[in-house]
């Protein structure tokens, strides 16, 4: 069982590394008058983290209301 879990984690890590290497190109992000250039992988991961945090906050809000 431990080898299976370790294999899944190793595969997931390999996929993340391959994804990161393939998405090194810079993109421009604009918000109001603020512009920033960043690698695509950071934009995707940042969006994912912000989505996780907002989803977690919404779940906590619903728990408090009901």
Phi and psi in degrees as a GROMACS rama.xvg file:
@    title "Ramachandran Plot"
@    xaxis  label "Phi"
@    yaxis  label "Psi"
@TYPE xy
-63.0358  -38.3379  UNK-2
-67.258  -34.6911  UNK-3
-65.758  -44.8184  UNK-4
-65.1103  -42.2714  UNK-5
-63.2353  -37.7564  UNK-6
-66.2562  -40.2346  UNK-7
-64.6327  -43.7028  UNK-8
-64.0535  -39.8655  UNK-9
-65.4059  -40.325  UNK-10
-64.9104  -43.1912  UNK-11
-62.3611  -42.5092  UNK-12
-63.2831  -41.1179  UNK-13
-62.9764  -41.8201  UNK-14
-63.4328  -41.7543  UNK-15
-65.107  -41.5856  UNK-16
-65.4801  -44.7829  UNK-17
-62.1192  -44.0008  UNK-18
-60.047  -43.3021  UNK-19
-65.1201  -41.4113  UNK-20
-67.6993  -37.9758  UNK-21
-77.5043  -15.9553  UNK-22
-116.71  48.6686  UNK-23
-87.8766  -8.32486  UNK-24
-63.6062  143.731  UNK-25
-84.5287  144.05  UNK-26
-127.165  151.775  UNK-27
-94.6098  129.438  UNK-28
-112.957  125.358  UNK-29
-118.555  136.368  UNK-30
-141.838  116.13  UNK-31
55.4429  -115.281  UNK-32
-105.476  10.4135  UNK-33
-101.527  128.17  UNK-34
-127.552  137.735  UNK-35
-139.345  140.992  UNK-36
-105.751  129.54  UNK-37
-148.808  157.432  UNK-38
-63.9151  148.153  UNK-39
-58.068  -39.3873  UNK-40
-63.2813  -36.6077  UNK-41
-68.5891  -36.9734  UNK-42
-63.491  -44.2252  UNK-43
-66.6482  -45.4835  UNK-44
-66.7769  -38.3765  UNK-45
-64.2853  -40.9577  UNK-46
-63.6949  -40.0384  UNK-47
-62.6565  -46.0239  UNK-48
-64.2188  -43.4651  UNK-49
-62.9686  -37.4852  UNK-50
-65.7421  -40.2074  UNK-51
-63.4544  -44.5155  UNK-52
-65.4793  -42.2602  UNK-53
-69.7045  -36.431  UNK-54
-64.8492  -41.764  UNK-55
-63.8885  -41.7243  UNK-56
-64.4569  -38.7064  UNK-57
-65.8801  -41.2116  UNK-58
-63.21  -42.7714  UNK-59
-64.5308  -38.4544  UNK-60
-63.627  -43.5606  UNK-61
-65.6024  -38.9188  UNK-62
-60.6161  -40.1262  UNK-63
-69.1317  -35.0266  UNK-64
-75.2963  -31.3155  UNK-65
